[in-house]
């Protein structure tokens, strides 16, 4: 029988799909992997402040994060809520977790924040404008030339993105803004449309040496009725896009250089995904980041596919590496000392279907 490491790990996400970056099957896959190595592994759902307080009270050795924030009561206005970044709250209570800090996740989650940070770092991203849901008439003052791409400012998974996201005139722009405002109750990000190839670049910190593995996948969606290839919400939900790690060397280098520069400009750490698209001249432009990406155990999932295709890291090894990276931030006299002293074998018996 394999001796397990005496650490307590809680896999944390939410039953609210809006808050969670981790589905129930993903949670269970991660639990099975970690339970082969660690003594106590549990799945915890955090839907509100009470759940978060209970998590902190238990003081696990590591939180394996599958969510970014909860909507907590606003102390200045009891009738409204504010986003409480989970990683910030865990930091304030000295609890280690996987992935990036709250400041980095906030810049990722609110797309305009991330784009502005990238611009200030001197990196390339398409010109943009944010239109408040309360003042859509401001779109008439936009000076960015058509065609434009329009999407919600802070929704992931392709939400709010469809064939009408590419707009060619003011009437189409007004229609799309109304859709985002009414259907998603969100502000809108307007940016210059990029007509080139699209890439999702996975970034993973190395364990045995300095630096990161930077691993691009090209994403190719079926052309819509206008010939455009965009990753809509429907395409992402159906996993109908084609993805490949086979990319020509010149493009790969340019895309990887931008991705790691963006990752560092956002002050991200350990792992994440940076989405990049080429403009009409073939220059890579930052689209958006995902610092709590999906870790679904399936052949088409971008992050696991990149790890397997580029550095030969299978799903189990990938999950364990993410956990160890999080544990490295625990004080030396605590859990990391236990982790570092363990040298026993690890055995797996998972269903890869």
N, C-alpha and C positions, 0 to 999 in steps of 0.2 A: 504494500500500500504506500502511495506517495505521501510524504510528509508535507503538509501545507504550511504556508507562511502565516503566522498568527497576527493577521491584520484584518481590520473591519472596513470593507468598502461598500458604499451605497451608490447604486446607479440611480441618478435623479433625473426625472423628466416630469411630464404633466399629463393628466387625463384630458386636458384641454388641448386639442390639436393645434390651436392658434399659438399656444405657448411652447409646445414641444417640438424639438428637432429629432425626436427618437420615437419610432413606432413601437407598439407592443412586441411584435416579433423581433425587432432590433434589440430591445431591452433584454429579452429572454436569451438571444444569441450571445450578447455581451456577458450576461450573468453566467451562462454555462462555461464560457471561456475563463472568466476570472475565478469561478468556483473550483476549477481544476487546480489552481495555484494558491489561492488565498483561503484562509480558514472561515471567514464569515463574509458572505456577499449577499446583499439584499437589493431589491428594487423598491424605490420610494417615489411616490407621486406627490409633487408639490403643486397644488392648485391655488394656494392662498397663503397669507402671512402666518396663519396658525400652523400649517404644514411645515413652513420654513423654520419656524421657531422650534418645532419638535425635532427637526433634522439637526439643528445646531445643538440642541440639548443633548442629543446622543453622541455628538463629537466623533464621527467616524474618522478613521485614519486617512481616508481619501473619498472624495465625492467624484464619481465619474459622471460628468455633466452632459445632459442631453436636452438642455433648455437654456434660455438666456435671461429671462426676467419673469417677474410676476407683476400684476397690477396691485399695488399696495395703496392703502388710504393716504390721501394727501393731508398732512397735518395742518396746512394753511387753509384748506378748503375741504371739509368733511364730505361734501357732495361730489367730489371728484377723486380720481385715482391717479397715481403717478407710477412710472416704471421703476421697479427696484431691481437692479442688476444682481443676479444671484452670486456671481463671482465676487463682486464688491462686498456683499454681505458675508460671504464665507471668509474673505480676507480679514474683515473686521473682527471675526471670531477665531482667527488662527487655524482655520480648517483648510487643508490642501484639496485641490481639485484639478481636473484635467483642463488643459487649454488656456485661453487668454484671459487677461484681466477685464474688469468691467469697462474700463475706458476704451480698450480696443474693441470690445464687443459692441459698445454703443456706436462707435464710428462705423462698424460693419453693418449694424442693424438699420441705422438711419442713413440711407444711401448717399444723401447729399453731404453728410458729415465726412464720410469716407472719401468721396470725390474731392472735397475741398482740401483734406489732408494730403491727398495725393498731388494735387496741384501745387500746394505750398512746398512739397518736397521736390518740385521740379520734374515730376513724372507726367506721362502722357495719359490723358483721359478726355473723352469727348466733352466739348463745351455744354454747359447745363444751366437750367433755371428751375427753381422750385416755385410751384403755384399752390398757394393755400386753398384748401377746400372752401374757405370762407370768402375768397376773393379771386375767383377764376377769371374775372375780367382782366386781370393783370397779364394774362396770356397774350392779349392784344399788343402789349408793349415788347414782346419778345423780339430780339434782333438776331437770333440764331436762324440761319437760312434753312428752309425746307429741303429735303424731307427730314422730319423729326421722329424721335422715338419717345413714347410717353408711357410711364408706368407709375404705380404707387411708390411713395418714397420709402416705406418701411415694411413692406410685405415680401415674404420669400416664396420659394417654390414655384415661381412663375405666376403667382396670383396677380390677376389684373392684366396679364399679358396675353394678347391674342393677335389675329391678323390685322385688327384695327389699331394696333399700337404704333404702326408706322403711318404717319400722317403727312399728307402732301400739300395741304392748304388749311386756311383758317377754319373752314367749316368742319373738316375732319378733326381738327384739333379741338374745337369746341365740343363736338360730339364725344370724343374720347375722354376729355376732362369731365364732362357730365357723368359719364359711365363710372369713372373712378370715384368721383365724389359721392354719387348716389348709391352705387353698389357696394363700395368698399369703405366709404366714410374716411377717405384718406386724402392727404395732400398728394400732389403729382410732381414727378420729376420729368422735366422735358430736356432732352439732350439731342445733339446732332446724331442722326442715324448713321451707323457704321455698316457698310455693305459687305465687308470681308468675312473671312473664316472666323469661327468661334472656338475658344479653348477653355477648358477648366483645368487649372493648374493646382495640383495637390502639393502641399508643402509639409514636410515632416522632419523634425529635429533628429539629427543623428545622435546615437547614444555613446558610441565609442570614440568619436572625434568631433571636432568643432564643425559647425555649419549645419546645413539642411539638405535633404534630398528634395529636389524640385522636379515634379513629375507631371508633364502636360498630357492631356487627352484632347484630341480634336472632337468636337461635337457637330454632327451634321444632321439637321432636321430636314424632313421632307419639305419640298417647296410648297408654299400656299398658292392660292389662285392667282396671285400676282407675281409669282416666281421668287418671293422672298423666303429665306430660310431662318426662322426665328424659333427659339425654344419657348413655346407657349405653355401655359398652365396645363392644357390638355395633353400636350406631347410629354411633359414631365410626369404627369400622373400615369400615363399609359406606358412610359419607358419606350417610346417608339422611335426615339432618335438613334442614329448610328454613332458609335463612339470608337475611336481607335487611338492606340499609343504610337502608331507608325506615322511619324511626322518628319518632313525633310529637315536636315540638320540646320540650315540657315534660319528657317522660321522657328524651329524649336529653341534655338539659342536666344533669339530676340524675345520670344514669349516668356521664356524662363527668366531672363534678366529682368524684365519688367515685373514679373510676378514676385520674385524674391525682394525686389526693391519696394514694391507696394506692401508686402507682408511686413517688412521692417519699418516702413513709414507709418503703418497703422499700429506699431508697437505690439504686434501679435507675437505669440510664442507657442512653441511645441508643435502645433499642427493647424491646418486650415486649408481652405480652397480659395484661390483667386481666379476670378473669371475675366477673360481677356478676349477682345475681338479686334480684328484688323480693320483699318479704314480702307478707303478705295485705293490708296497708294501702297498698301501692305504694311503700314506702321501699326504695331500693337498699341491698343488703347485699353486702359483699365475700365472694366464694367462695374463689378461689385465684388465683395468678399463674402465668404461664409466661414466664420471662425468656430462655429459649432455645426459642422457639416453632418449630413446623414451618414451613418455607418452601417447601413443595411447590408446584411450578409447575402448579397446576390451578385451574379456575374456582371451586371450592368451598372452597379453603383459606382460613381466616379472615384471616390477616395480609395476604397479597397481595390478597385481595378487598377488604379494608378500604382499603388504600392506593389501589387502582384506583378504587373506588367513591366515596371521599370526597375525595381530592386529585388524582385523575387520574394517579397514579404507576404506570406499568406494571412488569412483573416485572423487566426488565433494569435500569431506572432505580432500582428499589427495592434490588436487590442491590448496585449500585454505591454507592448512598448509605450502606448499612450498612458497606461496606468503607471508604469515606472517613471515616465517623464513627470507626471504629476507628483509622485512620491518624492522626487528629487528636491522638491521645495519644502519638504518636511524637515524640521530641525534634526541635526545629526543624531542626537540622543534619542530620537523618537523612531517612527516607523521606518525611515530609510535605513537605519542601522540594522533592523531586522531583515529588510529586503536584501541588503547588500551581503548579509551573512549566509543567505540561503544558496545552496548549490545543488539541490536535488533535482531529479529529472521532472519533466512536465509531460503528462500524457493527455491526449484528447480523444474524444469519441463523439464527434459532432456530425449531424446530418447537414451536408452541404447543399441540399436541394432548396 
